Amino acid sequence: MPKLQRDETQSLLRVAEDSFPHDLCRTCECFLGYLAQLRIDSDPANKDLFLPFKVDRMEMHKCLGCDPCLPGDLYAEYMKKKQMASQ
């Protein structure tokens, strides 16, 4: 799978941030896992897009069990698309 381009990365990050039902989503492992995957899959030149989402390790927390977990759902959907593209 080719690296995500800047506009695609920005769009995915915006959709994720807009999906937050709670302020705590920004520091939740569900969102941060998705963020880490997007960073891996993005062009290294776009690392600046991830700076606003950097959080201190002490602020990170486990899943709160939100149902639905919108950032977690976006992560799962992204991984399914990625898997389908690699087949």
C-alpha positions as CSV (number, residue, x, y, z in Angstrom):
1,M,0.0,0.0,0.0
2,P,1.5,3.4,-0.9
3,K,2.1,6.0,1.8
4,L,-0.8,8.3,2.6
5,Q,-0.5,11.7,1.0
6,R,-0.8,14.9,3.0
7,D,-4.4,15.7,2.0
8,E,-5.6,12.2,2.8
9,T,-3.8,12.2,6.1
10,Q,-5.3,15.6,7.0
11,S,-8.8,14.3,6.1
12,L,-8.5,11.2,8.2
13,L,-7.2,13.1,11.2
14,R,-10.1,15.7,10.8
15,V,-12.7,13.0,10.6
16,A,-11.3,11.3,13.7
17,E,-11.1,14.5,15.7
18,D,-14.7,15.4,14.7
19,S,-15.9,12.0,15.8
20,F,-14.8,12.6,19.5
21,P,-17.9,12.2,21.7
22,H,-15.8,13.2,24.7
23,D,-12.8,15.4,25.4
24,L,-11.1,12.4,26.8
25,C,-11.0,10.7,23.4
26,R,-7.9,12.8,22.5
27,T,-5.9,10.8,25.1
28,C,-7.6,7.4,24.8
29,E,-5.7,4.4,23.6
30,C,-8.4,3.8,20.9
31,F,-7.6,7.1,19.2
32,L,-3.9,7.0,19.9
33,G,-3.6,3.6,18.3
34,Y,-5.3,4.9,15.2
35,L,-3.1,7.9,15.2
36,A,0.0,5.7,15.5
37,Q,-1.1,3.6,12.5
38,L,-1.8,6.7,10.4
39,R,1.6,8.0,11.2
40,I,3.2,4.8,10.2
41,D,1.3,4.8,6.9
42,S,1.8,8.5,6.1
43,D,4.6,10.0,4.2
44,P,7.4,11.0,6.6
45,A,7.3,14.5,5.3
46,N,3.8,14.9,6.9
47,K,4.9,14.2,10.5
48,D,4.0,17.8,11.4
49,L,0.3,16.9,11.0
50,F,0.6,14.7,14.1
51,L,2.2,17.3,16.4
52,P,-1.1,18.8,17.6
53,F,-2.1,15.3,18.8
54,K,1.0,14.6,20.8
55,V,0.1,13.9,24.5
56,D,2.2,13.2,27.5
57,R,2.3,9.6,28.5
58,M,0.9,10.4,31.9
59,E,-2.3,11.7,30.2
60,M,-2.9,8.5,28.1
61,H,-5.6,6.2,29.4
62,K,-7.2,2.9,28.5
63,C,-10.4,2.6,26.6
64,L,-13.3,4.0,28.5
65,G,-15.7,1.5,27.0
66,C,-17.8,4.0,25.0
67,D,-20.4,2.3,22.9
68,P,-20.0,3.3,20.2
69,C,-16.3,4.1,20.2
70,L,-16.2,6.3,17.1
71,P,-12.4,6.7,17.0
72,G,-12.0,2.9,17.5
73,D,-14.5,2.3,14.8
74,L,-12.6,4.5,12.4
75,Y,-9.4,2.6,13.3
76,A,-11.1,-0.7,12.6
77,E,-12.6,0.5,9.3
78,Y,-9.2,1.9,8.2
79,M,-7.5,-1.4,9.0
80,K,-10.1,-3.4,7.0
81,K,-9.6,-1.1,4.0
82,K,-5.9,-1.4,4.3
83,Q,-6.1,-5.2,4.4
84,M,-8.5,-5.3,1.4
85,A,-6.1,-3.1,-0.6
86,S,-3.2,-5.5,0.1
87,Q,-5.0,-8.5,-1.2
